[in-house]
Amino acid sequence: MRTPKLTDAELDDFTEALGRFRNARAMNLEELDGFIAALICGPSTIPPSEFLSEIWGGGEIADSESFALEEDVQRFVQAVLHDWNFVAGTLHSGDFYLPLLLEAHCQLNFR
């Protein structure tokens, strides 16, 4: 059974969690989704221990002061892995994968 995509409420929570990182190199949700897709499409599997710190801009998550409780850190990592499993399941199934593009960030100007 494939992992379902994150619900709108889960995406809102995930976006809020990503917004806690004060590092200028931290990813937003669209960047994270694309990053995950790129890692999955790469020639070798990269374990979370090697890529997670890239999401918040480097360093240890404990150093970021972004989460008050250990449970918050665990929920954040679980959300990352949930998105990983959804993207991987979609790509490996042969279904068409649509990257996340949030409406608030999309500004198309056709003249």
Backbone atoms as SQL, in Angstrom:
CREATE TABLE atoms (id INTEGER PRIMARY KEY, chain TEXT, resi INTEGER, resn TEXT, atom TEXT, x REAL, y REAL, z REAL);
INSERT INTO atoms VALUES
  (1, 'A', 1, 'MET', 'N', 0.836, -1.180, 0.000),
  (2, 'A', 1, 'MET', 'CA', 0.000, 0.000, 0.000),
  (3, 'A', 1, 'MET', 'C', 0.880, 1.242, 0.000),
  (4, 'A', 2, 'ARG', 'N', 0.570, 2.175, -0.889),
  (5, 'A', 2, 'ARG', 'CA', 1.362, 3.397, -0.995),
  (6, 'A', 2, 'ARG', 'C', 1.013, 4.393, 0.102),
  (7, 'A', 3, 'THR', 'N', 1.996, 5.173, 0.470),
  (8, 'A', 3, 'THR', 'CA', 1.812, 6.225, 1.468),
  (9, 'A', 3, 'THR', 'C', 0.949, 7.331, 0.872),
  (10, 'A', 4, 'PRO', 'N', -0.093, 7.751, 1.576),
  (11, 'A', 4, 'PRO', 'CA', -0.920, 8.846, 1.056),
  (12, 'A', 4, 'PRO', 'C', -0.178, 10.170, 1.144),
  (13, 'A', 5, 'LYS', 'N', -0.565, 11.114, 0.301),
  (14, 'A', 5, 'LYS', 'CA', 0.071, 12.424, 0.389),
  (15, 'A', 5, 'LYS', 'C', -0.373, 13.120, 1.667),
  (16, 'A', 6, 'LEU', 'N', 0.400, 14.092, 2.094),
  (17, 'A', 6, 'LEU', 'CA', 0.071, 14.841, 3.293),
  (18, 'A', 6, 'LEU', 'C', -1.223, 15.625, 3.069),
  (19, 'A', 7, 'THR', 'N', -2.050, 15.698, 4.103),
  (20, 'A', 7, 'THR', 'CA', -3.284, 16.468, 4.013),
  (21, 'A', 7, 'THR', 'C', -2.950, 17.961, 4.034),
  (22, 'A', 8, 'ASP', 'N', -3.934, 18.799, 3.715),
  (23, 'A', 8, 'ASP', 'CA', -3.708, 20.243, 3.768),
  (24, 'A', 8, 'ASP', 'C', -3.317, 20.689, 5.173),
  (25, 'A', 9, 'ALA', 'N', -3.950, 20.122, 6.190),
  (26, 'A', 9, 'ALA', 'CA', -3.605, 20.477, 7.574),
  (27, 'A', 9, 'ALA', 'C', -2.174, 20.053, 7.902),
  (28, 'A', 10, 'GLU', 'N', -1.775, 18.859, 7.446),
  (29, 'A', 10, 'GLU', 'CA', -0.408, 18.392, 7.679),
  (30, 'A', 10, 'GLU', 'C', 0.594, 19.267, 6.928),
  (31, 'A', 11, 'LEU', 'N', 0.246, 19.684, 5.713),
  (32, 'A', 11, 'LEU', 'CA', 1.127, 20.582, 4.957),
  (33, 'A', 11, 'LEU', 'C', 1.267, 21.931, 5.662),
  (34, 'A', 12, 'ASP', 'N', 0.165, 22.431, 6.227),
  (35, 'A', 12, 'ASP', 'CA', 0.233, 23.686, 6.981),
  (36, 'A', 12, 'ASP', 'C', 1.148, 23.544, 8.190),
  (37, 'A', 13, 'ASP', 'N', 1.014, 22.432, 8.920),
  (38, 'A', 13, 'ASP', 'CA', 1.881, 22.188, 10.073),
  (39, 'A', 13, 'ASP', 'C', 3.341, 22.068, 9.655),
  (40, 'A', 14, 'PHE', 'N', 3.575, 21.384, 8.539),
  (41, 'A', 14, 'PHE', 'CA', 4.921, 21.181, 8.016),
  (42, 'A', 14, 'PHE', 'C', 5.534, 22.522, 7.605),
  (43, 'A', 15, 'THR', 'N', 4.741, 23.352, 6.939),
  (44, 'A', 15, 'THR', 'CA', 5.202, 24.676, 6.527),
  (45, 'A', 15, 'THR', 'C', 5.561, 25.518, 7.746),
  (46, 'A', 16, 'GLU', 'N', 4.726, 25.443, 8.770),
  (47, 'A', 16, 'GLU', 'CA', 4.992, 26.187, 9.993),
  (48, 'A', 16, 'GLU', 'C', 6.273, 25.705, 10.659),
  (49, 'A', 17, 'ALA', 'N', 6.480, 24.396, 10.689),
  (50, 'A', 17, 'ALA', 'CA', 7.699, 23.836, 11.286),
  (51, 'A', 17, 'ALA', 'C', 8.931, 24.279, 10.509),
  (52, 'A', 18, 'LEU', 'N', 8.861, 24.260, 9.182),
  (53, 'A', 18, 'LEU', 'CA', 9.995, 24.701, 8.371),
  (54, 'A', 18, 'LEU', 'C', 10.278, 26.184, 8.589),
  (55, 'A', 19, 'GLY', 'N', 9.232, 26.958, 8.830),
  (56, 'A', 19, 'GLY', 'CA', 9.396, 28.393, 9.063),
  (57, 'A', 19, 'GLY', 'C', 10.099, 28.726, 10.368),
  (58, 'A', 20, 'ARG', 'N', 10.213, 27.753, 11.259),
  (59, 'A', 20, 'ARG', 'CA', 10.910, 27.986, 12.535),
  (60, 'A', 20, 'ARG', 'C', 12.415, 28.101, 12.368),
  (61, 'A', 21, 'PHE', 'N', 12.931, 27.547, 11.291),
  (62, 'A', 21, 'PHE', 'CA', 14.387, 27.584, 11.087),
  (63, 'A', 21, 'PHE', 'C', 14.792, 28.987, 10.669),
  (64, 'A', 22, 'ARG', 'N', 15.693, 29.568, 11.427),
  (65, 'A', 22, 'ARG', 'CA', 16.104, 30.948, 11.176),
  (66, 'A', 22, 'ARG', 'C', 17.294, 31.044, 10.225),
  (67, 'A', 23, 'ASN', 'N', 17.853, 29.918, 9.862),
  (68, 'A', 23, 'ASN', 'CA', 18.991, 29.898, 8.963),
  (69, 'A', 23, 'ASN', 'C', 18.528, 30.308, 7.565),
  (70, 'A', 24, 'ALA', 'N', 19.231, 31.223, 6.928),
  (71, 'A', 24, 'ALA', 'CA', 18.849, 31.699, 5.595),
  (72, 'A', 24, 'ALA', 'C', 18.907, 30.588, 4.554),
  (73, 'A', 25, 'ARG', 'N', 19.668, 29.529, 4.824),
  (74, 'A', 25, 'ARG', 'CA', 19.774, 28.417, 3.873),
  (75, 'A', 25, 'ARG', 'C', 18.720, 27.341, 4.103),
  (76, 'A', 26, 'ALA', 'N', 17.863, 27.503, 5.102),
  (77, 'A', 26, 'ALA', 'CA', 16.815, 26.511, 5.379),
  (78, 'A', 26, 'ALA', 'C', 15.825, 26.468, 4.216),
  (79, 'A', 27, 'MET', 'N', 15.273, 25.292, 3.979),
  (80, 'A', 27, 'MET', 'CA', 14.355, 25.091, 2.857),
  (81, 'A', 27, 'MET', 'C', 12.924, 25.438, 3.237),
  (82, 'A', 28, 'ASN', 'N', 12.159, 25.851, 2.220),
  (83, 'A', 28, 'ASN', 'CA', 10.721, 25.955, 2.408),
  (84, 'A', 28, 'ASN', 'C', 10.112, 24.649, 1.895),
  (85, 'A', 29, 'LEU', 'N', 8.794, 24.533, 1.954),
  (86, 'A', 29, 'LEU', 'CA', 8.151, 23.269, 1.618),
  (87, 'A', 29, 'LEU', 'C', 8.362, 22.870, 0.158),
  (88, 'A', 30, 'GLU', 'N', 8.284, 23.825, -0.747),
  (89, 'A', 30, 'GLU', 'CA', 8.493, 23.507, -2.160),
  (90, 'A', 30, 'GLU', 'C', 9.917, 23.031, -2.416),
  (91, 'A', 31, 'GLU', 'N', 10.892, 23.708, -1.811),
  (92, 'A', 31, 'GLU', 'CA', 12.289, 23.301, -1.962),
  (93, 'A', 31, 'GLU', 'C', 12.514, 21.908, -1.393),
  (94, 'A', 32, 'LEU', 'N', 11.926, 21.656, -0.230),
  (95, 'A', 32, 'LEU', 'CA', 12.081, 20.350, 0.399),
  (96, 'A', 32, 'LEU', 'C', 11.492, 19.250, -0.476),
  (97, 'A', 33, 'ASP', 'N', 10.310, 19.468, -1.021),
  (98, 'A', 33, 'ASP', 'CA', 9.678, 18.469, -1.872),
  (99, 'A', 33, 'ASP', 'C', 10.532, 18.185, -3.108),
  (100, 'A', 34, 'GLY', 'N', 11.060, 19.217, -3.732),
  (101, 'A', 34, 'GLY', 'CA', 11.939, 19.030, -4.888),
  (102, 'A', 34, 'GLY', 'C', 13.241, 18.346, -4.521),
  (103, 'A', 35, 'PHE', 'N', 13.793, 18.703, -3.371),
  (104, 'A', 35, 'PHE', 'CA', 15.020, 18.089, -2.863),
  (105, 'A', 35, 'PHE', 'C', 14.817, 16.596, -2.669),
  (106, 'A', 36, 'ILE', 'N', 13.697, 16.230, -2.056),
  (107, 'A', 36, 'ILE', 'CA', 13.388, 14.821, -1.838),
  (108, 'A', 36, 'ILE', 'C', 13.251, 14.095, -3.171),
  (109, 'A', 37, 'ALA', 'N', 12.540, 14.692, -4.115),
  (110, 'A', 37, 'ALA', 'CA', 12.376, 14.064, -5.434),
  (111, 'A', 37, 'ALA', 'C', 13.727, 13.861, -6.106),
  (112, 'A', 38, 'ALA', 'N', 14.605, 14.851, -6.001),
  (113, 'A', 38, 'ALA', 'CA', 15.936, 14.736, -6.613),
  (114, 'A', 38, 'ALA', 'C', 16.744, 13.619, -5.958),
  (115, 'A', 39, 'LEU', 'N', 16.674, 13.522, -4.637),
  (116, 'A', 39, 'LEU', 'CA', 17.407, 12.456, -3.941),
  (117, 'A', 39, 'LEU', 'C', 16.895, 11.082, -4.349),
  (118, 'A', 40, 'ILE', 'N', 15.593, 10.956, -4.484),
  (119, 'A', 40, 'ILE', 'CA', 15.009, 9.670, -4.861),
  (120, 'A', 40, 'ILE', 'C', 15.404, 9.288, -6.281),
  (121, 'A', 41, 'CYS', 'N', 15.489, 10.271, -7.162),
  (122, 'A', 41, 'CYS', 'CA', 15.833, 10.001, -8.566),
  (123, 'A', 41, 'CYS', 'C', 17.331, 9.808, -8.782),
  (124, 'A', 42, 'GLY', 'N', 18.123, 10.084, -7.769),
  (125, 'A', 42, 'GLY', 'CA', 19.570, 9.968, -7.901),
  (126, 'A', 42, 'GLY', 'C', 20.033, 8.534, -8.056),
  (127, 'A', 43, 'PRO', 'N', 21.306, 8.363, -8.399),
  (128, 'A', 43, 'PRO', 'CA', 21.833, 7.032, -8.676),
  (129, 'A', 43, 'PRO', 'C', 22.025, 6.145, -7.445),
  (130, 'A', 44, 'SER', 'N', 22.078, 6.754, -6.248),
  (131, 'A', 44, 'SER', 'CA', 22.256, 5.942, -5.048),
  (132, 'A', 44, 'SER', 'C', 21.352, 6.469, -3.939),
  (133, 'A', 45, 'THR', 'N', 21.045, 5.604, -2.998),
  (134, 'A', 45, 'THR', 'CA', 20.196, 5.978, -1.881),
  (135, 'A', 45, 'THR', 'C', 21.008, 6.749, -0.852),
  (136, 'A', 46, 'ILE', 'N', 20.473, 7.893, -0.449),
  (137, 'A', 46, 'ILE', 'CA', 21.125, 8.716, 0.568),
  (138, 'A', 46, 'ILE', 'C', 20.314, 8.563, 1.853),
  (139, 'A', 47, 'PRO', 'N', 20.923, 8.125, 2.945),
  (140, 'A', 47, 'PRO', 'CA', 20.171, 7.953, 4.192),
  (141, 'A', 47, 'PRO', 'C', 19.812, 9.305, 4.815),
  (142, 'A', 48, 'PRO', 'N', 18.709, 9.336, 5.571),
  (143, 'A', 48, 'PRO', 'CA', 18.305, 10.583, 6.224),
  (144, 'A', 48, 'PRO', 'C', 19.414, 11.207, 7.066),
  (145, 'A', 49, 'SER', 'N', 20.246, 10.402, 7.674),
  (146, 'A', 49, 'SER', 'CA', 21.323, 10.955, 8.504),
  (147, 'A', 49, 'SER', 'C', 22.260, 11.854, 7.703),
  (148, 'A', 50, 'GLU', 'N', 22.285, 11.672, 6.381),
  (149, 'A', 50, 'GLU', 'CA', 23.159, 12.490, 5.534),
  (150, 'A', 50, 'GLU', 'C', 22.457, 13.700, 4.932),
  (151, 'A', 51, 'PHE', 'N', 21.131, 13.669, 4.797),
  (152, 'A', 51, 'PHE', 'CA', 20.466, 14.786, 4.129),
  (153, 'A', 51, 'PHE', 'C', 19.609, 15.668, 5.031),
  (154, 'A', 52, 'LEU', 'N', 19.231, 15.188, 6.201),
  (155, 'A', 52, 'LEU', 'CA', 18.318, 15.971, 7.045),
  (156, 'A', 52, 'LEU', 'C', 18.860, 17.359, 7.388),
  (157, 'A', 53, 'SER', 'N', 20.132, 17.464, 7.704),
  (158, 'A', 53, 'SER', 'CA', 20.666, 18.773, 8.105),
  (159, 'A', 53, 'SER', 'C', 20.613, 19.792, 6.975),
  (160, 'A', 54, 'GLU', 'N', 20.579, 19.337, 5.737),
  (161, 'A', 54, 'GLU', 'CA', 20.459, 20.265, 4.602),
  (162, 'A', 54, 'GLU', 'C', 19.112, 20.993, 4.639),
  (163, 'A', 55, 'ILE', 'N', 18.088, 20.346, 5.176),
  (164, 'A', 55, 'ILE', 'CA', 16.749, 20.928, 5.211),
  (165, 'A', 55, 'ILE', 'C', 16.729, 22.189, 6.063),
  (166, 'A', 56, 'TRP', 'N', 17.373, 22.166, 7.219),
  (167, 'A', 56, 'TRP', 'CA', 17.361, 23.345, 8.084),
  (168, 'A', 56, 'TRP', 'C', 18.601, 24.211, 7.906),
  (169, 'A', 57, 'GLY', 'N', 19.387, 23.960, 6.898),
  (170, 'A', 57, 'GLY', 'CA', 20.499, 24.836, 6.564),
  (171, 'A', 57, 'GLY', 'C', 21.832, 24.444, 7.151),
  (172, 'A', 58, 'GLY', 'N', 21.950, 23.217, 7.663),
  (173, 'A', 58, 'GLY', 'CA', 23.216, 22.717, 8.184),
  (174, 'A', 58, 'GLY', 'C', 23.262, 22.729, 9.700),
  (175, 'A', 59, 'GLY', 'N', 24.212, 21.987, 10.230),
  (176, 'A', 59, 'GLY', 'CA', 24.373, 21.897, 11.677),
  (177, 'A', 59, 'GLY', 'C', 23.418, 20.895, 12.297),
  (178, 'A', 60, 'GLU', 'N', 23.432, 20.858, 13.607),
  (179, 'A', 60, 'GLU', 'CA', 22.572, 19.942, 14.359),
  (180, 'A', 60, 'GLU', 'C', 21.224, 20.594, 14.600),
  (181, 'A', 61, 'ILE', 'N', 20.160, 19.817, 14.520),
  (182, 'A', 61, 'ILE', 'CA', 18.828, 20.365, 14.760),
  (183, 'A', 61, 'ILE', 'C', 18.702, 20.889, 16.178),
  (184, 'A', 62, 'ALA', 'N', 19.401, 20.268, 17.109),
  (185, 'A', 62, 'ALA', 'CA', 19.350, 20.720, 18.501),
  (186, 'A', 62, 'ALA', 'C', 19.938, 22.122, 18.643),
  (187, 'A', 63, 'ASP', 'N', 20.854, 22.480, 17.754),
  (188, 'A', 63, 'ASP', 'CA', 21.476, 23.802, 17.790),
  (189, 'A', 63, 'ASP', 'C', 20.578, 24.885, 17.210),
  (190, 'A', 64, 'SER', 'N', 19.536, 24.492, 16.486),
  (191, 'A', 64, 'SER', 'CA', 18.724, 25.475, 15.782),
  (192, 'A', 64, 'SER', 'C', 17.721, 26.187, 16.685),
  (193, 'A', 65, 'GLU', 'N', 17.439, 25.639, 17.861),
  (194, 'A', 65, 'GLU', 'CA', 16.472, 26.200, 18.803),
  (195, 'A', 65, 'GLU', 'C', 15.101, 26.369, 18.149),
  (196, 'A', 66, 'SER', 'N', 14.807, 25.561, 17.151),
  (197, 'A', 66, 'SER', 'CA', 13.561, 25.667, 16.420),
  (198, 'A', 66, 'SER', 'C', 12.434, 24.867, 17.043),
  (199, 'A', 67, 'PHE', 'N', 12.755, 23.890, 17.865),
  (200, 'A', 67, 'PHE', 'CA', 11.754, 23.031, 18.463),
  (201, 'A', 67, 'PHE', 'C', 11.931, 23.013, 19.968),
  (202, 'A', 68, 'ALA', 'N', 10.840, 23.240, 20.678),
  (203, 'A', 68, 'ALA', 'CA', 10.896, 23.278, 22.130),
  (204, 'A', 68, 'ALA', 'C', 11.003, 21.889, 22.735),
  (205, 'A', 69, 'LEU', 'N', 10.370, 20.902, 22.109),
  (206, 'A', 69, 'LEU', 'CA', 10.312, 19.561, 22.675),
  (207, 'A', 69, 'LEU', 'C', 10.875, 18.527, 21.706),
  (208, 'A', 70, 'GLU', 'N', 11.406, 17.466, 22.275),
  (209, 'A', 70, 'GLU', 'CA', 11.911, 16.353, 21.460),
  (210, 'A', 70, 'GLU', 'C', 10.799, 15.772, 20.588),
  (211, 'A', 71, 'GLU', 'N', 9.561, 15.769, 21.099),
  (212, 'A', 71, 'GLU', 'CA', 8.438, 15.241, 20.305),
  (213, 'A', 71, 'GLU', 'C', 8.226, 16.065, 19.039),
  (214, 'A', 72, 'ASP', 'N', 8.478, 17.378, 19.126),
  (215, 'A', 72, 'ASP', 'CA', 8.346, 18.237, 17.946),
  (216, 'A', 72, 'ASP', 'C', 9.381, 17.859, 16.893),
  (217, 'A', 73, 'VAL', 'N', 10.587, 17.567, 17.331),
  (218, 'A', 73, 'VAL', 'CA', 11.644, 17.130, 16.409),
  (219, 'A', 73, 'VAL', 'C', 11.232, 15.821, 15.754),
  (220, 'A', 74, 'GLN', 'N', 10.730, 14.887, 16.553),
  (221, 'A', 74, 'GLN', 'CA', 10.307, 13.587, 16.011),
  (222, 'A', 74, 'GLN', 'C', 9.176, 13.749, 15.009),
  (223, 'A', 75, 'ARG', 'N', 8.190, 14.621, 15.310),
  (224, 'A', 75, 'ARG', 'CA', 7.086, 14.856, 14.372),
  (225, 'A', 75, 'ARG', 'C', 7.596, 15.468, 13.066),
  (226, 'A', 76, 'PHE', 'N', 8.561, 16.375, 13.182),
  (227, 'A', 76, 'PHE', 'CA', 9.127, 16.998, 11.988),
  (228, 'A', 76, 'PHE', 'C', 9.826, 15.951, 11.117),
  (229, 'A', 77, 'VAL', 'N', 10.666, 15.138, 11.726),
  (230, 'A', 77, 'VAL', 'CA', 11.387, 14.100, 10.969),
  (231, 'A', 77, 'VAL', 'C', 10.395, 13.101, 10.372),
  (232, 'A', 78, 'GLN', 'N', 9.355, 12.746, 11.114),
  (233, 'A', 78, 'GLN', 'CA', 8.329, 11.839, 10.587),
  (234, 'A', 78, 'GLN', 'C', 7.620, 12.455, 9.379),
  (235, 'A', 79, 'ALA', 'N', 7.377, 13.761, 9.413),
  (236, 'A', 79, 'ALA', 'CA', 6.740, 14.428, 8.266),
  (237, 'A', 79, 'ALA', 'C', 7.657, 14.400, 7.047),
  (238, 'A', 80, 'VAL', 'N', 8.959, 14.621, 7.270),
  (239, 'A', 80, 'VAL', 'CA', 9.919, 14.546, 6.159),
  (240, 'A', 80, 'VAL', 'C', 9.900, 13.136, 5.568),
  (241, 'A', 81, 'LEU', 'N', 9.963, 12.131, 6.414),
  (242, 'A', 81, 'LEU', 'CA', 9.982, 10.749, 5.929),
  (243, 'A', 81, 'LEU', 'C', 8.653, 10.354, 5.291),
  (244, 'A', 82, 'HIS', 'N', 7.557, 10.896, 5.785),
  (245, 'A', 82, 'HIS', 'CA', 6.251, 10.641, 5.166),
  (246, 'A', 82, 'HIS', 'C', 6.244, 11.188, 3.738),
  (247, 'A', 83, 'ASP', 'N', 6.726, 12.437, 3.583),
  (248, 'A', 83, 'ASP', 'CA', 6.783, 13.014, 2.238),
  (249, 'A', 83, 'ASP', 'C', 7.724, 12.206, 1.352),
  (250, 'A', 84, 'TRP', 'N', 8.863, 11.774, 1.912),
  (251, 'A', 84, 'TRP', 'CA', 9.802, 10.932, 1.170),
  (252, 'A', 84, 'TRP', 'C', 9.092, 9.675, 0.652),
  (253, 'A', 85, 'ASN', 'N', 8.363, 9.003, 1.535),
  (254, 'A', 85, 'ASN', 'CA', 7.679, 7.766, 1.149),
  (255, 'A', 85, 'ASN', 'C', 6.595, 8.013, 0.104),
  (256, 'A', 86, 'PHE', 'N', 5.882, 9.131, 0.229),
  (257, 'A', 86, 'PHE', 'CA', 4.864, 9.455, -0.768),
  (258, 'A', 86, 'PHE', 'C', 5.504, 9.716, -2.132),
  (259, 'A', 87, 'VAL', 'N', 6.526, 10.552, -2.162),
  (260, 'A', 87, 'VAL', 'CA', 7.200, 10.880, -3.429),
  (261, 'A', 87, 'VAL', 'C', 7.820, 9.626, -4.032),
  (262, 'A', 88, 'ALA', 'N', 8.503, 8.827, -3.220),
  (263, 'A', 88, 'ALA', 'CA', 9.130, 7.598, -3.722),
  (264, 'A', 88, 'ALA', 'C', 8.077, 6.644, -4.270),
  (265, 'A', 89, 'GLY', 'N', 6.985, 6.476, -3.549),
  (266, 'A', 89, 'GLY', 'CA', 5.921, 5.587, -4.018),
  (267, 'A', 89, 'GLY', 'C', 5.332, 6.042, -5.341),
  (268, 'A', 90, 'THR', 'N', 5.150, 7.341, -5.472),
  (269, 'A', 90, 'THR', 'CA', 4.597, 7.887, -6.715),
  (270, 'A', 90, 'THR', 'C', 5.581, 7.694, -7.869),
  (271, 'A', 91, 'LEU', 'N', 6.836, 8.057, -7.655),
  (272, 'A', 91, 'LEU', 'CA', 7.833, 7.942, -8.722),
  (273, 'A', 91, 'LEU', 'C', 8.073, 6.491, -9.124),
  (274, 'A', 92, 'HIS', 'N', 8.137, 5.612, -8.168),
  (275, 'A', 92, 'HIS', 'CA', 8.417, 4.207, -8.472),
  (276, 'A', 92, 'HIS', 'C', 7.211, 3.464, -9.040),
  (277, 'A', 93, 'SER', 'N', 6.018, 4.010, -8.860),
  (278, 'A', 93, 'SER', 'CA', 4.819, 3.354, -9.386),
  (279, 'A', 93, 'SER', 'C', 4.608, 3.654, -10.865),
  (280, 'A', 94, 'GLY', 'N', 5.288, 4.670, -11.351),
  (281, 'A', 94, 'GLY', 'CA', 5.083, 5.080, -12.734),
  (282, 'A', 94, 'GLY', 'C', 3.992, 6.125, -12.875),
  (283, 'A', 95, 'ASP', 'N', 3.320, 6.480, -11.758),
  (284, 'A', 95, 'ASP', 'CA', 2.319, 7.547, -11.797),
  (285, 'A', 95, 'ASP', 'C', 3.009, 8.873, -12.068),
  (286, 'A', 96, 'PHE', 'N', 2.225, 9.818, -12.548),
  (287, 'A', 96, 'PHE', 'CA', 2.737, 11.149, -12.820),
  (288, 'A', 96, 'PHE', 'C', 2.951, 11.877, -11.499),
  (289, 'A', 97, 'TYR', 'N', 4.139, 12.390, -11.283),
  (290, 'A', 97, 'TYR', 'CA', 4.465, 13.103, -10.050),
  (291, 'A', 97, 'TYR', 'C', 4.358, 14.604, -10.284),
  (292, 'A', 98, 'LEU', 'N', 3.590, 15.267, -9.443),
  (293, 'A', 98, 'LEU', 'CA', 3.489, 16.721, -9.482),
  (294, 'A', 98, 'LEU', 'C', 4.169, 17.286, -8.245),
  (295, 'A', 99, 'PRO', 'N', 5.201, 18.097, -8.417),
  (296, 'A', 99, 'PRO', 'CA', 5.862, 18.682, -7.247),
  (297, 'A', 99, 'PRO', 'C', 4.926, 19.668, -6.553),
  (298, 'A', 100, 'LEU', 'N', 5.189, 19.898, -5.292),
  (299, 'A', 100, 'LEU', 'CA', 4.392, 20.858, -4.535),
  (300, 'A', 100, 'LEU', 'C', 4.699, 22.275, -4.990),
  (301, 'A', 101, 'LEU', 'N', 3.673, 22.987, -5.316),
  (302, 'A', 101, 'LEU', 'CA', 3.762, 24.416, -5.605),
  (303, 'A', 101, 'LEU', 'C', 2.622, 25.065, -4.847),
  (304, 'A', 102, 'LEU', 'N', 2.952, 25.829, -3.852),
  (305, 'A', 102, 'LEU', 'CA', 1.924, 26.432, -3.025),
  (306, 'A', 102, 'LEU', 'C', 1.428, 27.719, -3.648),
  (307, 'A', 103, 'GLU', 'N', 0.150, 27.897, -3.612),
  (308, 'A', 103, 'GLU', 'CA', -0.517, 29.020, -4.244),
  (309, 'A', 103, 'GLU', 'C', 0.040, 30.373, -3.798),
  (310, 'A', 104, 'ALA', 'N', 0.326, 30.509, -2.537),
  (311, 'A', 104, 'ALA', 'CA', 0.805, 31.792, -2.015),
  (312, 'A', 104, 'ALA', 'C', 2.133, 32.201, -2.628),
  (313, 'A', 105, 'HIS', 'N', 2.922, 31.248, -3.122),
  (314, 'A', 105, 'HIS', 'CA', 4.223, 31.552, -3.669),
  (315, 'A', 105, 'HIS', 'C', 4.225, 31.665, -5.190),
  (316, 'A', 106, 'CYS', 'N', 3.126, 31.304, -5.810),
  (317, 'A', 106, 'CYS', 'CA', 3.069, 31.309, -7.273),
  (318, 'A', 106, 'CYS', 'C', 2.553, 32.672, -7.742),
  (319, 'A', 107, 'GLN', 'N', 3.379, 33.366, -8.468),
  (320, 'A', 107, 'GLN', 'CA', 2.971, 34.647, -9.020),
  (321, 'A', 107, 'GLN', 'C', 3.380, 34.651, -10.482),
  (322, 'A', 108, 'LEU', 'N', 2.423, 34.333, -11.318),
  (323, 'A', 108, 'LEU', 'CA', 2.677, 34.342, -12.744),
  (324, 'A', 108, 'LEU', 'C', 2.199, 35.664, -13.315),
  (325, 'A', 109, 'ASN', 'N', 2.994, 36.245, -14.144),
  (326, 'A', 109, 'ASN', 'CA', 2.631, 37.526, -14.737),
  (327, 'A', 109, 'ASN', 'C', 2.739, 37.393, -16.244),
  (328, 'A', 110, 'PHE', 'N', 1.618, 37.223, -16.888),
  (329, 'A', 110, 'PHE', 'CA', 1.598, 37.108, -18.341),
  (330, 'A', 110, 'PHE', 'C', 1.229, 38.454, -18.933),
  (331, 'A', 111, 'ARG', 'N', 2.056, 38.916, -19.824),
  (332, 'A', 111, 'ARG', 'CA', 1.774, 40.214, -20.475),
  (333, 'A', 111, 'ARG', 'C', 1.682, 40.021, -21.950);
